[in-house]
Amino acid sequence: MNLAQTINEKAKQYQDYTAQNLSELVKIKSLSTKEGSVVKKLKEMMADAGFDEIKIDGLGNIIGRLGSGKKIIAIDGHIDTVDIGNIQNWTFDPLSGEIKDGFVHGRGSTDQKGGVAAAITAGKILKEIGLTNDVTVYVTGTVIEEDCDGLCWKYIIEEDKIKPDCVIVTEPTNLNIYRGHRGRMEIEVSFFGRSAHGSAPERGINAIYMASKTALEIEKLNERLAYDEFLGKGSVTISEFVSGSPSLCAVADFAKIHLDRRLTWGEDKELAVRQVQDIVKDINAKVEVLNYKEKTFTGKEYGMEKYYPTWKLEENHPVIVKGKKVFKELFGAEALVDKWTFSTNGIAINGLYAIPVIGFGPGNEVLAHAPDEKVPIEHLVKASAFYAMFVMSF
């Protein structure tokens, strides 16, 4: 039996193990900054799988290590989830972790505790067959990704001083290989008018009118943003409109809009800010990129600017080529190479720190943040095999 056959057999042998681990993780609600209980459970699972070392860093990321070679590879999955939303939209209990009809059901099963469960199984497989190459493997269960993608890896690289040669991001890819996605940023525009009595609006300067005119220009801006053949078009939309006045009988003297800006290849922070500044240059307005700073479940306060750079690897990049080769050896078919629609920790790993990233994860991203989230057990099995084989081939 060759290596691919051995790994496939072990991944199938541990099918129930992987599904049950994921079920246990889904049952634990773990919103951003509140992941403590799921980290505790993951520590037990990593210990059971035979990891050589397990640590929880100052931010709350759990990091399991196998081997101690010179080449470093990480398999990353975030362990926080979005909230349940309107329970009426679910046809099953979102925290049940029910294993039924070939799926594990519940919030986080696809986005993205499934990737973490599969990575732990990959660690178990690697421990059993033995790391024969000069490699160190880290399996990272990372925190706060839903609130601020990449913050966890900023901490791992800058504070934990771990800088891998390659990272597999296990966000859902429907078992395809992903090599990039658009970046994003959060921009706030504040408008400063002058109040006056509502009976004589001509005496004031209405900030709502200022913001409304700007909103129409933002809509036009969206239509003319750059396009990339692989990543698609940049976009901008207004996701919040806030206003204030001394009274409902007064001209509004303040307004604020929040922009969700998606950045395609070739677009960056300076360009995006300048485009908005050009729109408001003749009015009393302030454009700023927001910052994130929160206290984690460990009590650590940490943050970063809400600028999440675009990244992509070329299809002939050695890491992508390796992934395609591993996929064919394991599954006897050619891998589809594509991109995520949404943003991941890749914005920091590759976008900020230029570490090669390959995306491969169980589940379909259309179920991310959606009701009736579930992941096929077959995907968990194949993902655990892919991670183990990629490490052994690295």
LUMZA-715692 format. One line per 2 residues: number of its first residue (from 1); for each residue x, y, z of C-alpha. Coordinates in steps of 0.001 Angstrom, whole numbers, plus 500000, padded with zeros to 6 digits. Last residue first. Example, Ala and Ser with C-alpha at 12.3 -4.5 7.8 and 13.67 -1.06 7.14 Angstrom:
BEGIN
2> 513670/498940/507140  512300/495500/507800
% end
This chain:
BEGIN
394> 506034/519152/501860  504799/515758/500700
392> 504102/514362/504189  502436/517642/505149
390> 500263/517645/502015  499309/514005/502643
388> 498122/514723/506206  496151/517813/505172
386> 494573/516071/502168  493524/513005/504195
384> 491865/515163/506865  490074/517107/504107
382> 488866/513929/502406  487325/512582/505612
380> 485734/515903/506569  484292/516259/503065
378> 482726/512779/503270  481139/513865/506562
376> 479225/516504/504581  478962/519867/506389
374> 475890/521625/507764  474507/525158/508146
372> 470706/525249/508307  470716/529076/508506
370> 473510/530985/506749  476716/532564/508085
368> 478721/530223/505819  476352/527903/503937
366> 477345/529341/500523  480960/528569/501520
364> 480431/524873/500820  481901/522380/503245
362> 485327/520909/503920  488440/523021/503413
360> 491400/523678/501176  493034/527099/500764
358> 496740/527370/500049  498737/530201/501578
356> 502332/531300/500940  503664/533656/503652
354> 503853/537246/502369  503408/538813/505846
352> 500602/541340/505328  498536/539851/502486
350> 499920/536316/502860  499277/535417/506492
348> 497391/538639/507231  494756/538664/504475
346> 494940/534859/504439  493012/534898/507734
344> 489916/534885/505519  487772/537220/503377
342> 484695/536283/501341  484193/535195/497746
340> 486929/532591/498085  489030/531661/495068
338> 489446/528869/492474  491500/525834/491504
336> 489477/522732/490646  491507/519655/491519
334> 492174/516999/488881  491081/513488/489802
332> 492523/510306/491305  491512/511213/494867
330> 494697/510955/496891  497410/511267/494249
328> 495382/513855/492324  494810/516030/495402
326> 498482/515807/496412  499593/516935/492944
324> 497134/519850/492959  498333/520919/496423
322> 501987/520748/495372  501280/522941/492325
320> 499490/525405/494612  502465/525518/497012
318> 504979/525746/494142  503192/528771/492596
316> 502051/527861/489067  498453/528930/489785
314> 499667/532353/490860  499098/533181/494495
312> 496548/535775/495529  496139/538445/498173
310> 494035/541527/498862  494865/543381/502054
308> 492670/543582/505175  492496/547140/506439
306> 490561/547439/509684  493606/548676/511591
304> 494740/546321/514320  493878/545239/517834
302> 494759/543645/521145  493485/543666/524701
300> 494336/540449/526556  491839/539304/529191
298> 492151/535654/528118  488609/535759/526665
296> 489818/538536/524359  489593/542286/525000
294> 488858/544315/521901  490569/546712/519530
292> 489594/547139/515881  490482/550323/514011
290> 488510/552247/511407  489824/553842/508235
288> 488866/557508/508236  487172/560069/506016
286> 486097/563404/507578  483477/565715/506110
284> 482797/569423/505705  482086/569501/501995
282> 484117/570237/498851  486474/567237/499053
280> 483693/564757/499764  483907/562677/496561
278> 487694/563022/496235  488100/561822/499816
276> 486195/558662/498912  488535/557778/496031
274> 491564/558776/498131  490614/556312/500860
272> 490333/553424/498404  493607/554273/496643
270> 495577/554583/499880  494165/551337/501279
268> 494988/549195/498260  493633/548208/494860
266> 495862/546342/492402  494037/543025/492775
264> 490481/543541/494020  489506/545405/497174
262> 486111/545077/498845  484940/548233/500620
260> 482193/548070/503242  481496/551736/503897
258> 479923/553136/507071  478056/556420/506787
256> 477850/559199/509370  475612/562195/509882
254> 475707/565277/512097  473983/568658/512347
252> 470494/567475/511524  468147/570456/511176
250> 465856/570717/514198  462369/569722/515315
248> 463371/566092/515871  465839/567574/518305
246> 469532/568444/518783  470364/566487/515617
244> 471921/563140/514777  472426/560837/511853
242> 473526/557259/511184  473726/555385/507879
240> 475151/551835/507877  476239/549257/505299
238> 477073/551599/502434  478560/549625/499566
236> 481888/549420/497781  483142/546904/495254
234> 486278/545720/493517  485650/543435/490558
232> 486768/539862/489956  489491/537908/491699
230> 490820/536061/488647  490437/538483/485741
228> 490772/541540/487977  488376/544491/487723
226> 488795/548040/489032  485960/550213/490345
224> 483675/552138/488004  480244/550909/489112
222> 481014/551136/492832  481902/554806/492420
220> 478370/555515/491156  476848/554126/494370
218> 479408/556109/496372  478228/559232/494503
216> 474638/558584/495593  475799/558112/499177
214> 477686/561428/499026  474478/563264/498161
212> 472797/561508/501077  475619/562343/503485
210> 475460/566052/502713  471651/565989/502845
208> 471821/564263/506219  474316/566881/507450
206> 471765/569659/506958  473365/573090/507030
204> 471210/575523/508982  469391/578821/508512
202> 467564/577558/505413  465897/574943/507615
200> 463622/577567/509182  460774/575719/510938
198> 463165/572892/511781  465129/575262/514005
196> 468787/575316/513094  471656/572859/513345
194> 474935/573186/511500  476518/570382/509463
192> 479411/567999/510103  479566/564813/508037
190> 481456/561677/509142  482740/559076/506657
188> 483743/555685/508044  485805/553186/506092
186> 486035/549449/506737  488461/547540/504569
184> 488488/544486/502340  490763/542214/500401
182> 489694/540069/497486  490484/536376/497542
180> 493330/534003/496890  494625/530569/495933
178> 491782/528172/496587  491953/524419/496048
176> 488552/522755/495808  487124/520505/498510
174> 483936/522627/498719  486297/525492/499654
172> 485272/525995/503291  487942/527714/505438
170> 490840/525333/506107  493728/527737/505459
168> 496830/525669/504733  499849/527750/505728
166> 503368/527651/504250  506938/528411/505338
164> 505588/529134/508806  506419/532205/510902
162> 505916/531584/514620  507227/534442/516771
160> 504404/534075/519340  504047/537889/519438
158> 504515/539078/515838  503620/535949/513863
156> 500971/534423/516127  499559/537856/517031
154> 499186/539013/513419  497759/535557/512816
152> 494937/536106/515274  494242/539585/513889
150> 493874/538132/510379  490106/538443/510195
148> 488644/540908/512683  485211/540109/514098
146> 484742/536721/512432  488407/535869/512917
144> 488318/536538/516671  490179/533323/517586
142> 492426/530733/515945  492566/526967/516283
140> 496055/526395/514931  497506/523039/513899
138> 501273/523477/513769  503448/521016/511859
136> 507236/520925/512078  509029/519283/509168
134> 512194/517429/508188  510393/514577/506409
132> 509519/511168/507844  506760/512407/510126
130> 505366/509177/511562  502461/507008/510380
128> 500631/507231/513709  501437/510838/514580
126> 500603/511921/511044  497194/510227/511240
124> 496404/511866/514590  497473/515247/513220
122> 495240/514737/510187  492416/513985/512618
120> 493107/517300/514323  493084/519026/510929
118> 489699/517505/510078  488205/518853/513322
116> 489701/522286/512576  488312/522365/509036
114> 484873/521389/510294  485030/524163/512901
112> 484625/526663/510128  482453/528040/508895
110> 481125/524651/507720  480074/523095/511032
108> 480133/526539/512652  476428/526654/513409
106> 474899/523216/513172  474650/519850/511448
104> 477234/517143/510813  476227/515421/507585
102> 475898/511903/506142  472160/511565/506776
100> 472508/512551/510457  475123/513657/512952
98> 473494/516334/515114  475813/519059/516404
96> 472746/520341/518261  473770/523993/518418
94> 471761/525168/515403  468701/523135/516495
92> 466998/522108/513265  464829/523682/510542
90> 466494/527077/511010  464975/530321/509705
88> 462804/530705/512818  465990/530902/514910
86> 466676/534355/513457  470428/534834/513754
84> 472603/532030/515147  475647/534137/515972
82> 478833/534230/513905  481458/531673/514728
80> 484784/531507/516545  487077/528520/516042
78> 489236/529764/513172  491095/527134/511189
76> 494769/526969/510320  497057/524154/509233
74> 500618/525384/509704  503799/524247/507973
72> 507342/524745/509215  510435/523317/507551
70> 513281/522896/510035  511859/519840/511753
68> 510425/519547/515242  507458/517205/514942
66> 503804/517803/515773  502584/520999/517409
64> 499142/522121/518619  498378/525826/518852
62> 495288/527176/520592  494708/530894/519978
60> 493607/532721/523138  495368/536069/522604
58> 498107/535233/525111  498801/531854/523556
56> 497219/528512/524353  499723/525683/524047
54> 499764/522069/522949  502927/520042/522398
52> 503677/516644/520878  500132/516094/519593
50> 498808/512613/520362  495230/512769/519026
48> 493871/512582/522588  495969/515616/523544
46> 494662/517506/520518  491085/516622/521466
44> 491495/517705/525094  493031/521022/524005
42> 490186/521456/521541  487655/521176/524372
40> 489404/523913/526384  489583/526112/523274
38> 485833/525571/522778  485156/526814/526298
36> 487349/529918/525956  485979/531109/522600
34> 484181/534225/523835  486183/536979/522057
32> 484325/536164/518799  481308/533912/519372
30> 481881/530376/520587  478759/528336/521311
28> 479831/524812/522221  477610/522167/520596
26> 479444/522689/517291  482728/521561/518868
24> 481230/518310/520152  479735/517538/516735
22> 483108/518245/515131  484782/515693/517391
20> 482028/513182/516603  482467/513678/512849
18> 486236/513271/513058  486069/510126/515208
16> 483292/508694/513020  485458/509065/509901
14> 488618/507825/511615  488922/504638/509521
12> 488146/506704/506421  491068/509050/507145
10> 493230/506010/507944  492423/504355/504626
8> 493061/507553/502680  496405/508007/504438
6> 497528/504467/503651  496365/504700/500049
4> 498246/507977/499538  501391/506511/501147
2> 501481/503371/499006  500000/500000/500000
% end
